Amino acid sequence: MKQNKILFVAFLAFCVFYLSACSKIKQREYYKDENNYLTSNAVVKEIIYKNEDNGIYLWLDHLDSAYQDSTFVLRGENVNIAIENGITNKVSTGTEITFTSAPRYFWDGYLMPIVYLKVNDEVLLHFKEGYGNLLDML
Protein backbone atom coordinates (compact mmCIF):
# COMPACT_ATOMS: atom_id res chain seq x y z
CA MET A 1 0.00 0.00 0.00
CA LYS A 2 2.82 2.40 0.89
CA GLN A 3 4.51 1.67 -2.44
CA ASN A 4 1.28 2.58 -4.28
CA LYS A 5 1.14 5.94 -2.48
CA ILE A 6 4.75 6.65 -3.40
CA LEU A 7 4.09 5.76 -7.04
CA PHE A 8 0.97 7.94 -7.06
CA VAL A 9 2.84 10.94 -5.63
CA ALA A 10 5.68 10.40 -8.11
CA PHE A 11 3.14 10.24 -10.95
CA LEU A 12 1.50 13.49 -9.79
CA ALA A 13 4.89 15.20 -9.56
CA PHE A 14 5.73 14.04 -13.08
CA CYS A 15 2.38 15.37 -14.39
CA VAL A 16 2.94 18.77 -12.79
CA PHE A 17 6.47 18.94 -14.19
CA TYR A 18 5.28 17.87 -17.65
CA LEU A 19 2.42 20.39 -17.76
CA SER A 20 4.72 23.15 -16.55
CA ALA A 21 7.28 22.33 -19.24
CA CYS A 22 4.57 22.30 -21.92
CA SER A 23 3.35 25.71 -20.75
CA LYS A 24 6.87 27.16 -20.95
CA ILE A 25 7.29 25.77 -24.47
CA LYS A 26 3.98 27.32 -25.56
CA GLN A 27 4.96 30.60 -23.93
CA ARG A 28 8.29 30.69 -25.73
CA GLU A 29 6.69 29.81 -29.07
CA TYR A 30 4.09 32.55 -28.61
CA TYR A 31 6.65 35.24 -27.77
CA LYS A 32 8.97 34.01 -30.53
CA ASP A 33 6.36 34.83 -33.22
CA GLU A 34 6.80 38.52 -34.10
CA ASN A 35 3.27 38.56 -35.55
CA ASN A 36 1.88 38.29 -32.00
CA TYR A 37 3.15 41.75 -31.03
CA LEU A 38 1.14 44.98 -31.18
CA THR A 39 2.45 48.52 -31.08
CA SER A 40 0.11 50.88 -29.25
CA ASN A 41 -0.11 54.21 -27.50
CA ALA A 42 -1.11 54.40 -23.86
CA VAL A 43 -0.94 56.64 -20.82
CA VAL A 44 1.00 55.54 -17.75
CA LYS A 45 -1.37 55.14 -14.81
CA GLU A 46 1.35 53.94 -12.44
CA ILE A 47 5.01 52.93 -12.69
CA ILE A 48 7.14 51.11 -10.14
CA TYR A 49 10.88 50.49 -10.35
CA LYS A 50 11.98 47.43 -8.36
CA ASN A 51 15.73 47.11 -8.04
CA GLU A 52 15.52 43.86 -6.05
CA ASP A 53 14.11 41.93 -9.00
CA ASN A 54 15.40 44.20 -11.78
CA GLY A 55 11.94 45.07 -13.01
CA ILE A 56 9.94 48.07 -14.12
CA TYR A 57 6.19 47.57 -13.76
CA LEU A 58 3.68 49.73 -15.62
CA TRP A 59 -0.10 50.00 -15.34
CA LEU A 60 -1.43 51.61 -18.48
CA ASP A 61 -4.66 53.41 -19.48
CA HIS A 62 -6.24 53.99 -22.87
CA LEU A 63 -5.07 50.63 -24.21
CA ASP A 64 -5.91 48.72 -27.35
CA SER A 65 -8.74 46.30 -26.44
CA ALA A 66 -6.65 43.37 -27.72
CA TYR A 67 -4.59 43.40 -24.51
CA GLN A 68 -5.84 40.98 -21.85
CA ASP A 69 -4.90 43.28 -19.01
CA SER A 70 -3.36 46.66 -18.27
CA THR A 71 -0.22 45.49 -16.44
CA PHE A 72 3.11 45.38 -18.24
CA VAL A 73 6.72 44.77 -17.32
CA LEU A 74 10.28 45.41 -18.43
CA ARG A 75 12.66 42.76 -17.09
CA GLY A 76 16.29 41.79 -17.21
CA GLU A 77 18.54 43.51 -19.70
CA ASN A 78 15.60 45.52 -21.05
CA VAL A 79 15.42 47.31 -17.70
CA ASN A 80 19.10 48.20 -17.87
CA ILE A 81 18.72 49.55 -21.41
CA ALA A 82 15.65 51.62 -20.53
CA ILE A 83 17.39 53.06 -17.46
CA GLU A 84 20.50 53.92 -19.51
CA ASN A 85 18.19 55.72 -21.95
CA GLY A 86 16.58 57.77 -19.18
CA ILE A 87 13.28 56.07 -18.42
CA THR A 88 13.43 57.17 -14.78
CA ASN A 89 13.44 60.83 -15.84
CA LYS A 90 11.17 60.54 -18.88
CA VAL A 91 8.32 58.28 -17.79
CA SER A 92 6.00 58.94 -14.86
CA THR A 93 2.29 58.92 -14.09
CA GLY A 94 0.44 60.64 -16.93
CA THR A 95 3.18 60.19 -19.54
CA GLU A 96 1.96 59.09 -22.97
CA ILE A 97 4.06 56.27 -24.37
CA THR A 98 4.25 54.14 -27.48
CA PHE A 99 5.10 50.54 -26.70
CA THR A 100 5.13 47.07 -28.19
CA SER A 101 4.00 43.97 -26.35
CA ALA A 102 2.25 40.70 -27.07
CA PRO A 103 -1.34 40.94 -25.79
CA ARG A 104 -1.56 37.52 -24.14
CA TYR A 105 -0.23 36.46 -20.76
CA PHE A 106 0.54 33.02 -19.36
CA TRP A 107 -0.61 33.08 -15.73
CA ASP A 108 2.85 34.32 -14.81
CA GLY A 109 1.75 37.24 -12.70
CA TYR A 110 -0.55 38.68 -15.38
CA LEU A 111 2.25 40.84 -16.74
CA MET A 112 2.84 41.35 -20.44
CA PRO A 113 6.47 42.07 -21.42
CA ILE A 114 7.30 45.33 -23.16
CA VAL A 115 9.86 44.89 -25.94
CA TYR A 116 9.75 48.41 -27.45
CA LEU A 117 9.29 51.74 -25.70
CA LYS A 118 9.18 55.27 -27.06
CA VAL A 119 8.44 58.57 -25.31
CA ASN A 120 8.13 61.89 -27.15
CA ASP A 121 9.74 60.55 -30.34
CA GLU A 122 12.68 59.19 -28.33
CA VAL A 123 13.15 55.42 -28.38
CA LEU A 124 14.13 54.09 -24.96
CA LEU A 125 14.12 50.43 -26.04
CA HIS A 126 14.38 49.28 -29.67
CA PHE A 127 12.22 46.34 -30.73
CA LYS A 128 14.95 44.03 -32.02
CA GLU A 129 16.97 44.52 -28.84
CA GLY A 130 13.98 44.16 -26.49
CA TYR A 131 12.58 41.19 -28.38
CA GLY A 132 15.95 39.43 -28.42
CA ASN A 133 16.48 40.02 -24.70
CA LEU A 134 12.99 38.64 -23.91
CA LEU A 135 13.69 35.48 -25.90
CA ASP A 136 17.05 35.09 -24.15
CA MET A 137 15.28 35.23 -20.76
CA LEU A 138 12.78 32.57 -21.78
Solvent accessible surface area in square Angstrom, and as a share of the most:
residue,aa,sasa,rsa
1,M,179,0.80
2,K,153,0.65
3,Q,130,0.58
4,N,93,0.48
5,K,129,0.54
6,I,106,0.54
7,L,106,0.53
8,F,120,0.50
9,V,96,0.55
10,A,55,0.43
11,F,121,0.50
12,L,83,0.41
13,A,60,0.47
14,F,122,0.51
15,C,39,0.23
16,V,104,0.60
17,F,143,0.59
18,Y,120,0.46
19,L,119,0.59
20,S,59,0.38
21,A,37,0.29
22,C,40,0.24
23,S,52,0.34
24,K,123,0.52
25,I,110,0.56
26,K,131,0.56
27,Q,11,0.05
28,R,86,0.31
29,E,99,0.44
30,Y,32,0.12
31,Y,4,0.01
32,K,101,0.43
33,D,60,0.31
34,E,78,0.35
35,N,138,0.71
36,N,40,0.20
37,Y,22,0.08
38,L,59,0.29
39,T,87,0.50
40,S,14,0.09
41,N,87,0.44
42,A,3,0.02
43,V,39,0.23
44,V,2,0.01
45,K,124,0.53
46,E,79,0.36
47,I,27,0.14
48,I,60,0.30
49,Y,76,0.29
50,K,80,0.34
51,N,138,0.71
52,E,146,0.66
53,D,74,0.38
54,N,52,0.27
55,G,2,0.01
56,I,1,0.00
57,Y,23,0.09
58,L,0,0.00
59,W,74,0.26
60,L,2,0.01
61,D,54,0.28
62,H,146,0.65
63,L,45,0.22
64,D,65,0.34
65,S,116,0.75
66,A,52,0.40
67,Y,16,0.06
68,Q,106,0.47
69,D,51,0.27
70,S,39,0.25
71,T,18,0.10
72,F,0,0.00
73,V,3,0.02
74,L,1,0.00
75,R,87,0.32
76,G,20,0.19
77,E,86,0.39
78,N,4,0.02
79,V,4,0.02
80,N,58,0.30
81,I,20,0.10
82,A,0,0.00
83,I,76,0.39
84,E,142,0.64
85,N,56,0.29
86,G,13,0.12
87,I,0,0.00
88,T,69,0.40
89,N,137,0.70
90,K,76,0.32
91,V,3,0.01
92,S,63,0.41
93,T,96,0.56
94,G,51,0.49
95,T,25,0.15
96,E,106,0.47
97,I,2,0.01
98,T,29,0.17
99,F,0,0.00
100,T,7,0.04
101,S,0,0.00
102,A,0,0.00
103,P,23,0.14
104,R,103,0.38
105,Y,37,0.14
106,F,23,0.10
107,W,190,0.67
108,D,53,0.28
109,G,47,0.45
110,Y,97,0.37
111,L,25,0.13
112,M,0,0.00
113,P,16,0.10
114,I,1,0.01
115,V,0,0.00
116,Y,37,0.14
117,L,0,0.00
118,K,54,0.23
119,V,3,0.02
120,N,136,0.70
121,D,132,0.68
122,E,77,0.34
123,V,43,0.25
124,L,0,0.00
125,L,0,0.00
126,H,104,0.46
127,F,47,0.20
128,K,138,0.58
129,E,80,0.36
130,G,0,0.00
131,Y,26,0.10
132,G,27,0.26
133,N,25,0.13
134,L,8,0.04
135,L,24,0.12
136,D,123,0.64
137,M,88,0.39
138,L,76,0.38
